[in-house]
């Protein structure tokens, strides 16, 4: 959550379901890259995952913990990696309707997004993909989404202009190099997802 210190507008986080049907904020399917164990998220209870010391001295957080830690006015882009307890997630998402800050549900998995939409059509959705082709597939599935999160490497000006003309917000991921950050700023994307929020803010403020 150090990103909040740099004054970001929105925090992107990855969510996986645990063995006990809770939601852990973890990118990978196991803890191998961030700890000394390869415990699999979907085969381990949340309390066990929380007890594992991570390499940076942190611990695994639940989605609810992150929501509670996020200051009012800071949005959350929640990328669903793998969950089955759709109804439980929807209840949690709906409970954020009155919070001061956007709560946006995103995923590469279009079928998963469709299941969320069927449970709660009012929740704002974001489609995540490597190319704009995923957006056509999402529309074919009947998804109603407000935001496209695309790999920055596929983006060029005519595409950005077209997506804006279609009424979509465009977020670029994952942009860490200064030259790439500057290019995304020049293209006019609405959001830059980065492991370097400090650098992004500095380049925007130039």
C-alpha positions as CSV (number, residue, x, y, z in Angstrom):
1,X,0.0,0.0,0.0
2,X,3.0,2.3,-0.3
3,X,1.5,3.6,-3.5
4,X,-0.9,5.7,-1.5
5,X,2.1,7.7,-0.1
6,X,2.7,9.0,-3.7
7,X,-0.7,10.5,-4.1
8,X,-2.2,8.0,-6.6
9,X,-5.8,8.2,-7.6
10,X,-6.4,4.5,-7.7
11,X,-4.7,1.4,-6.4
12,X,-4.6,-1.8,-8.5
13,X,-4.5,-5.1,-6.7
14,X,-4.8,-8.8,-7.6
15,X,-7.2,-11.1,-5.8
16,X,-7.4,-14.8,-5.4
17,X,-9.7,-17.0,-3.5
18,X,-8.3,-19.0,-0.6
19,X,-9.2,-22.5,0.6
20,X,-11.7,-21.2,3.1
21,X,-13.4,-19.0,0.4
22,X,-11.9,-15.7,1.5
23,X,-10.1,-13.3,-0.8
24,X,-6.3,-12.8,-0.5
25,X,-4.5,-10.0,-2.3
26,X,-1.8,-11.9,-4.1
27,X,-0.7,-11.8,-7.7
28,X,0.6,-15.4,-8.3
29,X,-1.2,-18.6,-7.6
30,X,1.4,-19.5,-4.9
31,X,3.7,-17.6,-2.6
32,X,7.0,-18.8,-4.2
33,X,8.2,-15.5,-5.5
34,X,7.5,-13.5,-2.3
35,X,8.3,-16.0,0.4
36,X,10.3,-19.1,1.3
37,X,7.3,-21.3,0.6
38,X,5.3,-22.3,-2.4
39,X,2.0,-22.5,-0.6
40,X,-0.9,-22.4,-3.2
41,X,-3.4,-19.7,-2.5
42,X,-6.5,-21.8,-3.4
43,X,-5.3,-24.7,-1.2
44,X,-4.5,-22.7,1.9
45,X,-6.7,-21.0,4.5
46,X,-6.3,-17.2,4.7
47,X,-5.1,-17.3,8.3
48,X,-2.2,-19.6,7.3
49,X,-1.3,-17.4,4.4
50,X,-1.3,-14.4,6.7
51,X,1.1,-16.2,9.0
52,X,3.8,-16.6,6.3
53,X,6.6,-13.9,6.5
54,X,7.1,-12.3,3.1
55,X,10.5,-11.3,1.7
56,X,9.9,-7.5,2.3
57,X,8.7,-8.0,5.8
58,X,5.1,-7.7,4.9
59,X,2.3,-10.2,5.3
60,X,-0.5,-11.4,3.0
61,X,-3.6,-9.1,3.3
62,X,-7.2,-9.9,2.7
63,X,-9.3,-7.8,0.3
64,X,-11.4,-6.6,3.2
65,X,-8.2,-5.4,5.0
66,X,-7.0,-3.5,1.9
67,X,-10.4,-1.8,1.6
68,X,-10.3,-0.8,5.2
69,X,-6.8,0.5,4.9
70,X,-7.5,2.6,1.8
71,X,-8.2,6.3,2.6
72,X,-11.4,7.9,1.4
73,X,-11.1,9.3,-2.0
74,X,-8.6,6.7,-3.3
75,X,-10.1,4.2,-5.8
76,X,-9.5,0.5,-6.0
77,X,-9.1,-1.5,-9.2
78,X,-9.7,-5.1,-8.1
79,X,-8.3,-7.6,-10.6
80,X,-9.9,-11.0,-10.0
81,X,-7.4,-13.7,-10.8
82,X,-9.2,-16.7,-9.6
83,X,-12.4,-16.8,-7.5
84,X,-15.4,-19.1,-7.2
85,X,-17.4,-17.4,-4.4
86,X,-19.0,-14.9,-6.7
87,X,-21.9,-14.1,-4.4
88,X,-19.5,-13.4,-1.5
89,X,-17.4,-11.1,-3.6
90,X,-20.5,-9.2,-4.9
91,X,-21.7,-8.6,-1.4
92,X,-18.3,-7.1,-0.5
93,X,-18.3,-5.0,-3.7
94,X,-21.8,-3.7,-3.1
95,X,-20.9,-2.7,0.4
96,X,-18.4,-0.2,-1.1
97,X,-21.2,1.7,-3.0
98,X,-21.1,4.6,-0.5
99,X,-17.3,4.8,0.0
100,X,-15.6,7.9,-1.3
101,X,-13.5,6.3,-4.0
102,X,-14.1,4.2,-7.0
103,X,-14.4,0.4,-6.7
104,X,-13.8,-1.2,-10.1
105,X,-13.9,-5.0,-10.8
106,X,-11.5,-6.1,-13.5
107,X,-10.3,-9.4,-14.9
108,X,-8.6,-11.1,-17.9
109,X,-11.3,-13.8,-17.4
110,X,-14.3,-12.6,-19.3
111,X,-16.5,-15.5,-18.1
112,X,-15.7,-14.6,-14.5
113,X,-16.7,-10.9,-15.3
114,X,-19.9,-12.2,-16.8
115,X,-20.7,-14.1,-13.7
116,X,-20.2,-11.0,-11.6
117,X,-22.4,-9.0,-14.0
118,X,-25.2,-11.5,-13.7
119,X,-25.1,-11.2,-9.9
120,X,-24.8,-7.4,-9.8
121,X,-25.4,-5.6,-13.1
122,X,-24.7,-2.2,-11.4
123,X,-21.1,-2.9,-10.5
124,X,-18.6,-1.1,-12.9
125,X,-16.4,-3.5,-14.8
126,X,-13.0,-3.3,-16.5
127,X,-11.8,-5.7,-19.1
128,X,-8.1,-6.6,-18.9
129,X,-6.2,-7.9,-22.0
130,X,-3.1,-7.8,-24.0
131,X,-4.7,-6.5,-27.2
132,X,-8.0,-4.7,-28.1
133,X,-9.3,-8.0,-29.4
134,X,-10.4,-8.9,-25.9
135,X,-12.8,-6.0,-26.0
136,X,-14.7,-7.4,-29.0
137,X,-14.9,-10.8,-27.2
138,X,-16.2,-9.1,-24.1
139,X,-18.9,-7.3,-26.1
140,X,-19.8,-10.6,-27.8
141,X,-20.4,-12.1,-24.3
142,X,-22.7,-9.2,-23.4
143,X,-20.4,-7.5,-21.0
144,X,-21.1,-3.9,-20.1
145,X,-17.8,-2.4,-19.2
146,X,-16.6,1.2,-18.7
147,X,-12.8,0.7,-18.7
148,X,-10.3,-1.2,-20.8
149,X,-7.0,-2.1,-19.2
150,X,-4.5,-3.0,-22.0
151,X,-0.9,-3.9,-22.3
152,X,0.9,-0.6,-23.0
153,X,3.0,-2.3,-25.7
154,X,0.0,-2.6,-28.0
155,X,-1.1,1.0,-27.7
156,X,-0.7,3.6,-30.4
157,X,-2.4,6.9,-31.0
158,X,-5.1,5.9,-33.5
159,X,-6.2,3.0,-31.2
160,X,-6.3,5.2,-28.1
161,X,-8.4,7.8,-30.0
162,X,-10.8,5.1,-31.3
163,X,-11.3,3.6,-27.8
164,X,-12.0,7.1,-26.4
165,X,-14.5,7.7,-29.2
166,X,-16.2,4.5,-28.2
167,X,-16.6,6.0,-24.7
168,X,-14.1,3.8,-22.9
169,X,-11.6,4.9,-20.3
170,X,-8.2,3.4,-21.1
171,X,-5.7,2.2,-18.5
172,X,-2.2,1.0,-19.7
173,X,-0.3,-1.7,-17.9
174,X,2.4,-2.4,-16.6
175,X,4.4,0.8,-17.3
176,X,7.7,1.1,-15.3
177,X,10.3,2.7,-17.6
178,X,10.4,6.5,-17.9
179,X,10.4,6.5,-21.7
180,X,7.3,4.3,-21.7
181,X,5.6,6.4,-19.1
182,X,6.2,9.5,-21.1
183,X,4.7,7.8,-24.2
184,X,1.6,6.8,-22.4
185,X,1.2,10.4,-21.1
186,X,1.6,11.7,-24.6
187,X,-1.1,9.3,-25.9
188,X,-3.5,10.6,-23.3
189,X,-4.5,7.4,-21.6
190,X,-6.6,7.9,-18.5
191,X,-4.6,5.6,-16.2
192,X,-1.1,4.2,-16.0
193,X,-0.7,1.0,-13.9
194,X,2.9,0.9,-12.7
195,X,5.2,-0.5,-10.1
196,X,6.7,3.0,-10.0
197,X,3.9,5.3,-8.9
198,X,6.6,7.8,-7.7
199,X,8.0,8.0,-11.2
200,X,4.6,8.3,-12.9
201,X,3.6,11.1,-10.6
202,X,6.9,12.9,-11.3
203,X,6.5,12.6,-15.0
204,X,2.9,13.8,-15.0
205,X,3.9,16.8,-12.9
206,X,6.6,18.0,-15.3
